[in-house]
Amino acid sequence: MTIKELRQLSGMTQKAFGEYFDIPHRTIQNWEGGQSDCAKYLLDLMEYKLRNENIIK
């Protein structure tokens, strides 16, 4: 799963997603735009948190 797919599943905007995880909006933009990569372990942790808090199924 990509960061964009995870964010879209959550129903959040880039800004809201960044605020939820305390990640700068620009970092989310860079990850989704391919300018930089989100570490796999971080993506896994974000997915775990979203599933654990019933934000995504």
N, CA, C, O and CB atoms as a CASP TS submission, in Angstrom:
PFRMAT TS
TARGET T0000
AUTHOR 0000-0000-0000
METHOD Language model
MODEL 1
PARENT N/A
ATOM      1  N   MET     1       0.855  -1.171   0.000  1.00  0.00           N
ATOM      2  CA  MET     1       0.000   0.000   0.000  1.00  0.00           C
ATOM      3  C   MET     1       0.903   1.236   0.000  1.00  0.00           C
ATOM      4  O   MET     1       1.947   1.263   0.652  1.00  0.00           O
ATOM      5  CB  MET     1      -0.974  -0.003   1.232  1.00  0.00           C
ATOM      6  N   THR     2       0.478   2.249  -0.740  1.00  0.00           N
ATOM      7  CA  THR     2       1.242   3.492  -0.776  1.00  0.00           C
ATOM      8  C   THR     2       0.680   4.481   0.233  1.00  0.00           C
ATOM      9  O   THR     2      -0.410   4.289   0.772  1.00  0.00           O
ATOM     10  CB  THR     2       1.228   4.102  -2.191  1.00  0.00           C
ATOM     11  N   ILE     3       1.435   5.533   0.478  1.00  0.00           N
ATOM     12  CA  ILE     3       0.979   6.569   1.403  1.00  0.00           C
ATOM     13  C   ILE     3      -0.307   7.214   0.884  1.00  0.00           C
ATOM     14  O   ILE     3      -1.213   7.518   1.661  1.00  0.00           O
ATOM     15  CB  ILE     3       2.075   7.641   1.604  1.00  0.00           C
ATOM     16  N   LYS     4      -0.380   7.420  -0.425  1.00  0.00           N
ATOM     17  CA  LYS     4      -1.576   8.039  -1.011  1.00  0.00           C
ATOM     18  C   LYS     4      -2.793   7.128  -0.845  1.00  0.00           C
ATOM     19  O   LYS     4      -3.877   7.597  -0.499  1.00  0.00           O
ATOM     20  CB  LYS     4      -1.346   8.352  -2.508  1.00  0.00           C
ATOM     21  N   GLU     5      -2.618   5.834  -1.088  1.00  0.00           N
ATOM     22  CA  GLU     5      -3.721   4.888  -0.919  1.00  0.00           C
ATOM     23  C   GLU     5      -4.184   4.864   0.534  1.00  0.00           C
ATOM     24  O   GLU     5      -5.383   4.859   0.813  1.00  0.00           O
ATOM     25  CB  GLU     5      -3.299   3.477  -1.369  1.00  0.00           C
ATOM     26  N   LEU     6      -3.238   4.848   1.443  1.00  0.00           N
ATOM     27  CA  LEU     6      -3.565   4.837   2.864  1.00  0.00           C
ATOM     28  C   LEU     6      -4.328   6.104   3.255  1.00  0.00           C
ATOM     29  O   LEU     6      -5.325   6.039   3.975  1.00  0.00           O
ATOM     30  CB  LEU     6      -2.288   4.703   3.705  1.00  0.00           C
ATOM     31  N   ARG     7      -3.858   7.238   2.783  1.00  0.00           N
ATOM     32  CA  ARG     7      -4.524   8.504   3.091  1.00  0.00           C
ATOM     33  C   ARG     7      -5.928   8.526   2.503  1.00  0.00           C
ATOM     34  O   ARG     7      -6.874   8.947   3.170  1.00  0.00           O
ATOM     35  CB  ARG     7      -3.704   9.691   2.556  1.00  0.00           C
ATOM     36  N   GLN     8      -6.070   8.076   1.257  1.00  0.00           N
ATOM     37  CA  GLN     8      -7.390   8.080   0.622  1.00  0.00           C
ATOM     38  C   GLN     8      -8.359   7.137   1.340  1.00  0.00           C
ATOM     39  O   GLN     8      -9.539   7.455   1.488  1.00  0.00           O
ATOM     40  CB  GLN     8      -7.269   7.682  -0.855  1.00  0.00           C
ATOM     41  N   LEU     9      -7.868   5.991   1.781  1.00  0.00           N
ATOM     42  CA  LEU     9      -8.717   5.074   2.553  1.00  0.00           C
ATOM     43  C   LEU     9      -9.200   5.717   3.848  1.00  0.00           C
ATOM     44  O   LEU     9     -10.310   5.451   4.311  1.00  0.00           O
ATOM     45  CB  LEU     9      -7.957   3.784   2.868  1.00  0.00           C
ATOM     46  N   SER    10      -8.361   6.557   4.418  1.00  0.00           N
ATOM     47  CA  SER    10      -8.732   7.217   5.674  1.00  0.00           C
ATOM     48  C   SER    10      -9.760   8.324   5.451  1.00  0.00           C
ATOM     49  O   SER    10     -10.430   8.760   6.387  1.00  0.00           O
ATOM     50  CB  SER    10      -7.492   7.793   6.351  1.00  0.00           C
ATOM     51  N   GLY    11      -9.876   8.776   4.192  1.00  0.00           N
ATOM     52  CA  GLY    11     -10.813   9.850   3.880  1.00  0.00           C
ATOM     53  C   GLY    11     -10.293  11.224   4.261  1.00  0.00           C
ATOM     54  O   GLY    11     -11.056  12.189   4.301  1.00  0.00           O
ATOM     55  N   MET    12      -9.002  11.320   4.541  1.00  0.00           N
ATOM     56  CA  MET    12      -8.408  12.586   4.963  1.00  0.00           C
ATOM     57  C   MET    12      -7.734  13.305   3.794  1.00  0.00           C
ATOM     58  O   MET    12      -7.279  12.682   2.834  1.00  0.00           O
ATOM     59  CB  MET    12      -7.397  12.346   6.083  1.00  0.00           C
ATOM     60  N   THR    13      -7.684  14.609   3.902  1.00  0.00           N
ATOM     61  CA  THR    13      -6.889  15.403   2.975  1.00  0.00           C
ATOM     62  C   THR    13      -5.419  15.246   3.355  1.00  0.00           C
ATOM     63  O   THR    13      -5.104  14.716   4.420  1.00  0.00           O
ATOM     64  CB  THR    13      -7.324  16.910   2.997  1.00  0.00           C
ATOM     65  N   GLN    14      -4.527  15.702   2.491  1.00  0.00           N
ATOM     66  CA  GLN    14      -3.105  15.663   2.832  1.00  0.00           C
ATOM     67  C   GLN    14      -2.846  16.441   4.118  1.00  0.00           C
ATOM     68  O   GLN    14      -2.092  15.998   4.984  1.00  0.00           O
ATOM     69  CB  GLN    14      -2.253  16.234   1.680  1.00  0.00           C
ATOM     70  N   LYS    15      -3.475  17.593   4.231  1.00  0.00           N
ATOM     71  CA  LYS    15      -3.271  18.442   5.408  1.00  0.00           C
ATOM     72  C   LYS    15      -3.758  17.742   6.679  1.00  0.00           C
ATOM     73  O   LYS    15      -3.052  17.710   7.687  1.00  0.00           O
ATOM     74  CB  LYS    15      -4.002  19.788   5.231  1.00  0.00           C
ATOM     75  N   ALA    16      -4.967  17.184   6.623  1.00  0.00           N
ATOM     76  CA  ALA    16      -5.531  16.503   7.788  1.00  0.00           C
ATOM     77  C   ALA    16      -4.709  15.265   8.158  1.00  0.00           C
ATOM     78  O   ALA    16      -4.494  14.988   9.338  1.00  0.00           O
ATOM     79  CB  ALA    16      -6.989  16.105   7.517  1.00  0.00           C
ATOM     80  N   PHE    17      -4.255  14.529   7.151  1.00  0.00           N
ATOM     81  CA  PHE    17      -3.439  13.339   7.387  1.00  0.00           C
ATOM     82  C   PHE    17      -2.135  13.718   8.085  1.00  0.00           C
ATOM     83  O   PHE    17      -1.714  13.061   9.037  1.00  0.00           O
ATOM     84  CB  PHE    17      -3.143  12.612   6.060  1.00  0.00           C
ATOM     85  N   GLY    18      -1.514  14.771   7.605  1.00  0.00           N
ATOM     86  CA  GLY    18      -0.284  15.254   8.228  1.00  0.00           C
ATOM     87  C   GLY    18      -0.503  15.699   9.666  1.00  0.00           C
ATOM     88  O   GLY    18       0.301  15.397  10.548  1.00  0.00           O
ATOM     89  N   GLU    19      -1.587  16.411   9.894  1.00  0.00           N
ATOM     90  CA  GLU    19      -1.888  16.870  11.251  1.00  0.00           C
ATOM     91  C   GLU    19      -2.178  15.689  12.180  1.00  0.00           C
ATOM     92  O   GLU    19      -1.770  15.691  13.341  1.00  0.00           O
ATOM     93  CB  GLU    19      -3.084  17.836  11.234  1.00  0.00           C
ATOM     94  N   TYR    20      -2.880  14.690  11.666  1.00  0.00           N
ATOM     95  CA  TYR    20      -3.213  13.513  12.466  1.00  0.00           C
ATOM     96  C   TYR    20      -1.953  12.804  12.953  1.00  0.00           C
ATOM     97  O   TYR    20      -1.885  12.354  14.097  1.00  0.00           O
ATOM     98  CB  TYR    20      -4.080  12.546  11.656  1.00  0.00           C
ATOM     99  N   PHE    21      -0.955  12.709  12.072  1.00  0.00           N
ATOM    100  CA  PHE    21       0.288  12.018  12.426  1.00  0.00           C
ATOM    101  C   PHE    21       1.406  12.966  12.835  1.00  0.00           C
ATOM    102  O   PHE    21       2.525  12.524  13.095  1.00  0.00           O
ATOM    103  CB  PHE    21       0.749  11.179  11.269  1.00  0.00           C
ATOM    104  N   ASP    22       1.120  14.247  12.896  1.00  0.00           N
ATOM    105  CA  ASP    22       2.120  15.256  13.253  1.00  0.00           C
ATOM    106  C   ASP    22       3.311  15.216  12.285  1.00  0.00           C
ATOM    107  O   ASP    22       4.475  15.249  12.685  1.00  0.00           O
ATOM    108  CB  ASP    22       2.604  15.039  14.703  1.00  0.00           C
ATOM    109  N   ILE    23       2.966  15.143  10.998  1.00  0.00           N
ATOM    110  CA  ILE    23       3.949  15.141   9.911  1.00  0.00           C
ATOM    111  C   ILE    23       3.672  16.387   9.074  1.00  0.00           C
ATOM    112  O   ILE    23       2.519  16.654   8.737  1.00  0.00           O
ATOM    113  CB  ILE    23       3.867  13.810   9.032  1.00  0.00           C
ATOM    114  N   PRO    24       4.700  17.148   8.734  1.00  0.00           N
ATOM    115  CA  PRO    24       4.469  18.360   7.941  1.00  0.00           C
ATOM    116  C   PRO    24       3.743  18.066   6.621  1.00  0.00           C
ATOM    117  O   PRO    24       3.998  17.058   5.962  1.00  0.00           O
ATOM    118  CB  PRO    24       5.798  19.050   7.654  1.00  0.00           C
ATOM    119  N   HIS    25       2.845  18.965   6.262  1.00  0.00           N
ATOM    120  CA  HIS    25       2.079  18.830   5.025  1.00  0.00           C
ATOM    121  C   HIS    25       3.006  18.655   3.825  1.00  0.00           C
ATOM    122  O   HIS    25       2.730  17.845   2.940  1.00  0.00           O
ATOM    123  CB  HIS    25       1.174  20.052   4.820  1.00  0.00           C
ATOM    124  N   ARG    26       4.088  19.399   3.793  1.00  0.00           N
ATOM    125  CA  ARG    26       5.036  19.327   2.676  1.00  0.00           C
ATOM    126  C   ARG    26       5.650  17.926   2.562  1.00  0.00           C
ATOM    127  O   ARG    26       5.913  17.456   1.455  1.00  0.00           O
ATOM    128  CB  ARG    26       6.149  20.380   2.851  1.00  0.00           C
ATOM    129  N   THR    27       5.874  17.272   3.678  1.00  0.00           N
ATOM    130  CA  THR    27       6.420  15.908   3.655  1.00  0.00           C
ATOM    131  C   THR    27       5.423  14.954   3.010  1.00  0.00           C
ATOM    132  O   THR    27       5.803  14.108   2.201  1.00  0.00           O
ATOM    133  CB  THR    27       6.770  15.431   5.086  1.00  0.00           C
ATOM    134  N   ILE    28       4.149  15.090   3.367  1.00  0.00           N
ATOM    135  CA  ILE    28       3.102  14.258   2.751  1.00  0.00           C
ATOM    136  C   ILE    28       3.078  14.513   1.248  1.00  0.00           C
ATOM    137  O   ILE    28       3.003  13.568   0.463  1.00  0.00           O
ATOM    138  CB  ILE    28       1.701  14.556   3.380  1.00  0.00           C
ATOM    139  N   GLN    29       3.142  15.774   0.843  1.00  0.00           N
ATOM    140  CA  GLN    29       3.168  16.116  -0.582  1.00  0.00           C
ATOM    141  C   GLN    29       4.361  15.474  -1.281  1.00  0.00           C
ATOM    142  O   GLN    29       4.221  14.928  -2.375  1.00  0.00           O
ATOM    143  CB  GLN    29       3.210  17.639  -0.764  1.00  0.00           C
ATOM    144  N   ASN    30       5.523  15.538  -0.660  1.00  0.00           N
ATOM    145  CA  ASN    30       6.727  14.957  -1.250  1.00  0.00           C
ATOM    146  C   ASN    30       6.618  13.441  -1.384  1.00  0.00           C
ATOM    147  O   ASN    30       7.031  12.876  -2.397  1.00  0.00           O
ATOM    148  CB  ASN    30       7.946  15.316  -0.412  1.00  0.00           C
ATOM    149  N   TRP    31       6.069  12.784  -0.375  1.00  0.00           N
ATOM    150  CA  TRP    31       5.891  11.337  -0.447  1.00  0.00           C
ATOM    151  C   TRP    31       4.937  10.968  -1.576  1.00  0.00           C
ATOM    152  O   TRP    31       5.221  10.072  -2.371  1.00  0.00           O
ATOM    153  CB  TRP    31       5.369  10.793   0.887  1.00  0.00           C
ATOM    154  N   GLU    32       3.811  11.660  -1.640  1.00  0.00           N
ATOM    155  CA  GLU    32       2.819  11.331  -2.662  1.00  0.00           C
ATOM    156  C   GLU    32       3.287  11.716  -4.057  1.00  0.00           C
ATOM    157  O   GLU    32       2.933  11.057  -5.035  1.00  0.00           O
ATOM    158  CB  GLU    32       1.506  12.021  -2.355  1.00  0.00           C
ATOM    159  N   GLY    33       4.073  12.769  -4.156  1.00  0.00           N
ATOM    160  CA  GLY    33       4.553  13.235  -5.450  1.00  0.00           C
ATOM    161  C   GLY    33       5.796  12.522  -5.942  1.00  0.00           C
ATOM    162  O   GLY    33       6.238  12.761  -7.066  1.00  0.00           O
ATOM    163  N   GLY    34       6.372  11.649  -5.123  1.00  0.00           N
ATOM    164  CA  GLY    34       7.535  10.885  -5.528  1.00  0.00           C
ATOM    165  C   GLY    34       8.868  11.595  -5.351  1.00  0.00           C
ATOM    166  O   GLY    34       9.900  11.078  -5.778  1.00  0.00           O
ATOM    167  N   GLN    35       8.868  12.783  -4.724  1.00  0.00           N
ATOM    168  CA  GLN    35      10.124  13.490  -4.490  1.00  0.00           C
ATOM    169  C   GLN    35      10.957  12.828  -3.399  1.00  0.00           C
ATOM    170  O   GLN    35      12.181  12.957  -3.381  1.00  0.00           O
ATOM    171  CB  GLN    35       9.848  14.935  -4.119  1.00  0.00           C
ATOM    172  N   SER    36      10.292  12.120  -2.492  1.00  0.00           N
ATOM    173  CA  SER    36      10.980  11.352  -1.455  1.00  0.00           C
ATOM    174  C   SER    36      10.104  10.155  -1.116  1.00  0.00           C
ATOM    175  O   SER    36       8.933  10.098  -1.489  1.00  0.00           O
ATOM    176  CB  SER    36      11.273  12.229  -0.178  1.00  0.00           C
ATOM    177  N   ASP    37      10.687   9.207  -0.407  1.00  0.00           N
ATOM    178  CA  ASP    37       9.966   7.978  -0.071  1.00  0.00           C
ATOM    179  C   ASP    37       9.680   7.904   1.423  1.00  0.00           C
ATOM    180  O   ASP    37      10.505   8.277   2.258  1.00  0.00           O
ATOM    181  CB  ASP    37      10.767   6.748  -0.513  1.00  0.00           C
ATOM    182  N   CYS    38       8.495   7.417   1.729  1.00  0.00           N
ATOM    183  CA  CYS    38       8.130   7.132   3.114  1.00  0.00           C
ATOM    184  C   CYS    38       8.726   5.770   3.454  1.00  0.00           C
ATOM    185  O   CYS    38       8.556   4.812   2.700  1.00  0.00           O
ATOM    186  CB  CYS    38       6.558   7.155   3.328  1.00  0.00           C
ATOM    187  N   ALA    39       9.419   5.678   4.577  1.00  0.00           N
ATOM    188  CA  ALA    39      10.003   4.402   4.997  1.00  0.00           C
ATOM    189  C   ALA    39       8.894   3.365   5.184  1.00  0.00           C
ATOM    190  O   ALA    39       7.826   3.680   5.710  1.00  0.00           O
ATOM    191  CB  ALA    39      10.820   4.573   6.311  1.00  0.00           C
ATOM    192  N   LYS    40       9.149   2.145   4.758  1.00  0.00           N
ATOM    193  CA  LYS    40       8.152   1.069   4.837  1.00  0.00           C
ATOM    194  C   LYS    40       7.675   0.859   6.270  1.00  0.00           C
ATOM    195  O   LYS    40       6.481   0.664   6.502  1.00  0.00           O
ATOM    196  CB  LYS    40       8.732  -0.239   4.285  1.00  0.00           C
ATOM    197  N   TYR    41       8.592   0.896   7.229  1.00  0.00           N
ATOM    198  CA  TYR    41       8.180   0.674   8.625  1.00  0.00           C
ATOM    199  C   TYR    41       7.231   1.775   9.097  1.00  0.00           C
ATOM    200  O   TYR    41       6.325   1.516   9.889  1.00  0.00           O
ATOM    201  CB  TYR    41       9.416   0.611   9.551  1.00  0.00           C
ATOM    202  N   LEU    42       7.433   2.994   8.618  1.00  0.00           N
ATOM    203  CA  LEU    42       6.568   4.106   9.004  1.00  0.00           C
ATOM    204  C   LEU    42       5.183   3.940   8.377  1.00  0.00           C
ATOM    205  O   LEU    42       4.166   4.172   9.031  1.00  0.00           O
ATOM    206  CB  LEU    42       7.194   5.454   8.581  1.00  0.00           C
ATOM    207  N   LEU    43       5.155   3.544   7.125  1.00  0.00           N
ATOM    208  CA  LEU    43       3.889   3.287   6.451  1.00  0.00           C
ATOM    209  C   LEU    43       3.126   2.183   7.177  1.00  0.00           C
ATOM    210  O   LEU    43       1.916   2.288   7.377  1.00  0.00           O
ATOM    211  CB  LEU    43       4.124   2.902   4.975  1.00  0.00           C
ATOM    212  N   ASP    44       3.830   1.130   7.571  1.00  0.00           N
ATOM    213  CA  ASP    44       3.194   0.031   8.318  1.00  0.00           C
ATOM    214  C   ASP    44       2.641   0.509   9.661  1.00  0.00           C
ATOM    215  O   ASP    44       1.544   0.118  10.058  1.00  0.00           O
ATOM    216  CB  ASP    44       4.201  -1.108   8.547  1.00  0.00           C
ATOM    217  N   LEU    45       3.396   1.346  10.351  1.00  0.00           N
ATOM    218  CA  LEU    45       2.928   1.870  11.639  1.00  0.00           C
ATOM    219  C   LEU    45       1.702   2.774  11.476  1.00  0.00           C
ATOM    220  O   LEU    45       0.776   2.726  12.285  1.00  0.00           O
ATOM    221  CB  LEU    45       4.055   2.644  12.332  1.00  0.00           C
ATOM    222  N   MET    46       1.703   3.598  10.424  1.00  0.00           N
ATOM    223  CA  MET    46       0.546   4.463  10.178  1.00  0.00           C
ATOM    224  C   MET    46      -0.685   3.627   9.867  1.00  0.00           C
ATOM    225  O   MET    46      -1.777   3.916  10.356  1.00  0.00           O
ATOM    226  CB  MET    46       0.831   5.440   9.023  1.00  0.00           C
ATOM    227  N   GLU    47      -0.509   2.583   9.046  1.00  0.00           N
ATOM    228  CA  GLU    47      -1.633   1.704   8.726  1.00  0.00           C
ATOM    229  C   GLU    47      -2.142   1.016   9.994  1.00  0.00           C
ATOM    230  O   GLU    47      -3.350   0.927  10.210  1.00  0.00           O
ATOM    231  CB  GLU    47      -1.218   0.651   7.668  1.00  0.00           C
ATOM    232  N   TYR    48      -1.239   0.538  10.818  1.00  0.00           N
ATOM    233  CA  TYR    48      -1.625  -0.109  12.074  1.00  0.00           C
ATOM    234  C   TYR    48      -2.456   0.839  12.955  1.00  0.00           C
ATOM    235  O   TYR    48      -3.493   0.448  13.491  1.00  0.00           O
ATOM    236  CB  TYR    48      -0.370  -0.579  12.837  1.00  0.00           C
ATOM    237  N   LYS    49      -1.995   2.067  13.096  1.00  0.00           N
ATOM    238  CA  LYS    49      -2.703   3.046  13.928  1.00  0.00           C
ATOM    239  C   LYS    49      -4.099   3.332  13.362  1.00  0.00           C
ATOM    240  O   LYS    49      -5.076   3.372  14.110  1.00  0.00           O
ATOM    241  CB  LYS    49      -1.888   4.358  14.027  1.00  0.00           C
ATOM    242  N   LEU    50      -4.193   3.528  12.055  1.00  0.00           N
ATOM    243  CA  LEU    50      -5.487   3.812  11.439  1.00  0.00           C
ATOM    244  C   LEU    50      -6.453   2.636  11.600  1.00  0.00           C
ATOM    245  O   LEU    50      -7.643   2.835  11.845  1.00  0.00           O
ATOM    246  CB  LEU    50      -5.305   4.140   9.957  1.00  0.00           C
ATOM    247  N   ARG    51      -5.944   1.428  11.464  1.00  0.00           N
ATOM    248  CA  ARG    51      -6.801   0.243  11.642  1.00  0.00           C
ATOM    249  C   ARG    51      -7.190   0.072  13.116  1.00  0.00           C
ATOM    250  O   ARG    51      -8.338  -0.242  13.427  1.00  0.00           O
ATOM    251  CB  ARG    51      -6.077  -1.033  11.129  1.00  0.00           C
ATOM    252  N   ASN    52      -6.240   0.278  14.004  1.00  0.00           N
ATOM    253  CA  ASN    52      -6.480   0.111  15.433  1.00  0.00           C
ATOM    254  C   ASN    52      -7.501   1.120  15.957  1.00  0.00           C
ATOM    255  O   ASN    52      -8.245   0.825  16.892  1.00  0.00           O
ATOM    256  CB  ASN    52      -5.172   0.248  16.202  1.00  0.00           C
ATOM    257  N   GLU    53      -7.537   2.307  15.356  1.00  0.00           N
ATOM    258  CA  GLU    53      -8.474   3.344  15.777  1.00  0.00           C
ATOM    259  C   GLU    53      -9.737   3.346  14.919  1.00  0.00           C
ATOM    260  O   GLU    53     -10.523   4.292  14.957  1.00  0.00           O
ATOM    261  CB  GLU    53      -7.804   4.711  15.717  1.00  0.00           C
ATOM    262  N   ASN    54      -9.923   2.263  14.137  1.00  0.00           N
ATOM    263  CA  ASN    54     -11.111   2.064  13.304  1.00  0.00           C
ATOM    264  C   ASN    54     -11.384   3.192  12.315  1.00  0.00           C
ATOM    265  O   ASN    54     -12.534   3.500  12.002  1.00  0.00           O
ATOM    266  CB  ASN    54     -12.301   1.893  14.180  1.00  0.00           C
ATOM    267  N   ILE    55     -10.311   3.797  11.834  1.00  0.00           N
ATOM    268  CA  ILE    55     -10.454   4.836  10.812  1.00  0.00           C
ATOM    269  C   ILE    55     -10.507   4.180   9.438  1.00  0.00           C
ATOM    270  O   ILE    55     -11.199   4.659   8.540  1.00  0.00           O
ATOM    271  CB  ILE    55      -9.282   5.864  10.888  1.00  0.00           C
ATOM    272  N   ILE    56      -9.764   3.068   9.276  1.00  0.00           N
ATOM    273  CA  ILE    56      -9.875   2.260   8.079  1.00  0.00           C
ATOM    274  C   ILE    56     -10.132   0.819   8.504  1.00  0.00           C
ATOM    275  O   ILE    56      -9.869   0.434   9.643  1.00  0.00           O
ATOM    276  CB  ILE    56      -8.594   2.372   7.197  1.00  0.00           C
ATOM    277  N   LYS    57     -10.643   0.045   7.579  1.00  0.00           N
ATOM    278  CA  LYS    57     -10.951  -1.360   7.878  1.00  0.00           C
ATOM    279  C   LYS    57      -9.893  -2.252   7.298  1.00  0.00           C
ATOM    280  O   LYS    57      -9.969  -3.473   7.440  1.00  0.00           O
ATOM    281  CB  LYS    57     -12.328  -1.755   7.335  1.00  0.00           C
TER
END
